[in-house]
């Protein structure tokens, strides 16, 4: 890995994080915007990313083609809750269906996943990017459709379709409303709130 290639890769992931941060801030996800993809700077992920960097697709795919697996991706998906793979778990004993299933993702992570898809398309497609790009890319992701929890997938689909059809401004305003309602709902369920209601 050349130092120059490492610098280019670092600039790309930093630019990607900046795009996600700006989008997350627009909908009220401040902490997630600040902490998004920080694990990419860890040695486990950064060295692999710089080595297999191509500029127009994920370096994880190149590592997987060479090794049969991606150590960087395995590290990344286990530390970043905006990836649906983080939420894959085994099914309950005796239940019918697949052994591994997608758990329902908290709404704020589905929204962060949505922002991540937008930023990735902007980084890789550059001037060819349109509001329809994330939706078109998502439709090709068969494994997402097969494994992601149906409710989480439905929300992601809705956001991506709305973006493609109605644009960023309206979709982000809608996402902000969802985030605010979810935050209020979670706040009301806090243990100290319940304790106060019983007094």
PyMOL commands that set and color helices and strands:
alter all, ss='L'
color gray80, all
select helices_A, chain A and resi 3-26+30-35+38-41+43-51+59-67+71-77+84-87+107-128+133-139+142-147+150-166+168-188+191-197
alter helices_A, ss='H'
color red, helices_A
select strands_A, chain A and resi 88-90+100-102
alter strands_A, ss='S'
color yellow, strands_A
deselect
rebuild
show_as cartoon
